[in-house]
């Protein structure tokens, strides 16, 4: 589904290597969590694999398509939710999702049904035809997610998707991550919330100072889930940043996922 081989990214005028020879191979139908402290290289890795920024060496392929040599075909198989809201706020939610659907050549009847479905599961019925500039943070995030999923991508990539969200919005996103992977699709997301990651993910990669230190299969040994926090701190040191909303949401989702 996603194959990253020996990826290297170093920003100009910076002696620090942001992504240092990372290799990851994701399976169909799995949810993969990407952990690391701020500045570890998570977002840079994601921006490389989505084609937003160039990288220095290595290779990235999505569903067999190279992100550089076959970028359009690679991106047609991927949906991306960034860590900030890249939306056109003068459009309504429906207009924006339809705009993205045009880019991905989604047929009219298919998009109508998908917009209806996502509007329902994300509780946006009252807002879908209002301008995005009137939306809350959580509503904007949900519209970004709808746009990323409108073409039913095989690979769904999210960068800190739950940051700053209320518990219900967090739960809505978590629920659809599980649903999307249950269809044989793959979810790759970065996070600062260990509680969500250890309950939701099949495997977890931990990056520190640009290097992928380990990949843990949480399904292989049940005890690995319980030890995830200990493993993270041992590798990365220090504490992990958690927003107040994220901490609250962990209570809400207890016993609801996996």
N, C-alpha and C positions, 0 to 999 in steps of 0.2 A: 504493500500500500504506500508506505513512505520509506525510502531508503536514503539515509545520509551517510556518506562515506568520507572520512578524513577531512571534515570541514574546518577551514581556517579563515578567520576574519580578523584583520587588524586595521583600525582606523588610522588615517593619515595623521602624522605629527603626534603619534602616541606610541610609546615604547611597549605598552601593555597589549598583549594579544587577547582580544575580547572573546574569541572562540578558538580554542586550541586543539585541533585535530580530533573533532568529535565525530563519532560514528553511532548511528541509531537505525534500527530496522523495526518498523511497526507492523503488526499483524492485522489482518482483517477482523473486524468485530471487537477490537479491544479499546479500552480507555487507558490512555497513557498520561501520567502526570509528570510534569517537569518542574523540579524543585531547585531552589537556590536562593541565597540572600540577594538583596538589591545589588546590582552591578556584577552579578556572577556570570552573566552572558545569556540569560534566558531569552530576553526580548530580541537581542541581536541574532540568536539562532533562529528564532521565529521569523524575523524580518528577512533573513537569508532564504529560508525555505519557502517563503511566500513570494519571493522575487522582488521585494520592496527595495532591498539594498544588495549590491554585488558582494561577492566574497572572493578571497584571494586564491584559494585552492580547494580541492576536493570536488565532490559531486552530490547532487540532490535529484532524486527522481520521485515522481508521484504517479502511481498507477502505471509505472513503466515509462513515463515521459520525463525527460530531463528538463529541469526548471529553466535552464538557459537555452538549450538547443530546440526545445519544443515547448516554449513557455505558455502559449495559448492553450494547448491541449492539457498541459499540466494543471493550469489554473482552472480549466473547465471542470476538473475533478476535485477541486478544493473549495472550501468555504472558509473565510477568515473573519474573526472578530477581534479587532485590535484593542489595546488597552486604553484607548481614548475614543470618543465618538466621532467617527468620520461619516457624517451624514449631512444632507442638504436641508438645513433647518427651515427654509421657506416652503418646502414641500410638506404635504401631509404624509402620515405614515404609509398610507396605501400608495400614494404617488411615488414615494421613494422606493418602496419594495418593487413596484412595477418597473421603475427605471432600471433597477439592478436586474430584474427578470429579463428585460430587453437585452441587456449586455450578455446574459447567459443563454439567450435564445430559447427561453422557456415558453412553450405554447400557451395560448391565452386561457383555454379551459383548465389546463393543469395549474397555472399560477392562481387562477381564481379560487380553485379548490384548496390549494395550499395556503393562500392568504387567509381564507376563511378558517382553516384548521388552526393555523398558528395564532390568529387573532383570538380564537377561543381558548386554547391551552395557556396562552400568556396573558389572558384577561385584559385584552386591549380593545374590546368591542366599542367602548365609549370614546376611545381616543384615536382610532385608526384613521379617521377622516379629518382630524385636526392637524394644524401645523406642528411639526416636530419641535419648533422652538418653545412650544407651550408644555412640552413633556418634562417629567421628572427624570432624574438620572437613571433610575431603573427602567423607565419606559423607553428611553433612548437606547439603552443597552438591549432591550428586547427587540426593538426595531432593527438594530444592527444584526442581531441573531437571525431574525426572520429573513433579512436580505442575504445573509450568508448561507441560509439553508434553502432558499427558494428553488435552486436547481438540483436539490437532493445530492449534495456532494459525497463522494466516497470518503474523502478526508476532511474532517472539520477541525480547524485550528483556532484556538482561543488563547489570548494573552491576558491573564489576570481577569477572567470574566466575571468573578463575583465581587471584585473590589468595590466597596462602598454601597453595595446593594442591601436592601432590607431582607429580612429572613424569607418572606414569601417569594420575592423575586429570585432569590438564591435557589430556593427549592424548585421553582418552575424550571430554571435552567438545568439544575441537576437531573430532574426527571427526564427532560428531553435528551440530555447526554446519554442516559441509559437507554432510552427508546431508540436513539439514532444508532448506537452500537449494536443493539439487538437485531437490527436489519442487516448486519454484516458490514456496516461502515465503521470507520476508525475515528476516534476522538483523541486529539493531542492538545493538552492545555497546561499552561503554567499557572502556578498558584503560590500564595503565601500561607494558605490554610491547611495545616497538616491533618486536621480532623476530617475535612472533606476529602482530601486526597486518599487517605488510608481506607476510607469507607467506600469510595467510588471507583478507584482505579484497579486495573488488573496488574499493571506494572508501573514502576516509578523510576525516573532517572534523576540523579542528583548531580548538579553542576556546581563547581566551586572554582573561582578565579579563572574562568574560561575552559576548564577541563571537566569532562564528564567522568566523575569519580566512580560511579557505580550505577547499575540498573538492577532493580530489585523486583522479582516476581512475587507479588503479594498473594497470588493464588497457589503458588508452589508449596509454601510453608505458611500455615495460618499464623504462626507466631510472628512472622515478618511484619504483619500489620501492626501488632502491638509494639514492636520494637522500632517502628519507623521514626518516631520522634528522637529516640536515642541515637539511631544511626545518623540522622540528619545533623544533630548537634556534634556528634563525634567527627563527622567529615568537615562540616562548615564552621563549627565553633559558634559561640555566642547564642543569642536568642533569635527567634524568628518573628518578624513583624506581622502582627495581626490587627486588622482594623476592628473597631468596636462592633460594627455590623457583622463582620465575618465571624467574630467570636460568638455573638448571639445566635447566628444562624446554625452553628454546630449543634446547639441544643435542640433546635427545631428538627434537624434532619436525623437526630439520633434514632436508630432502629428503623429508618424509613428507606435506606438505600442499601442494596446488596444484602 
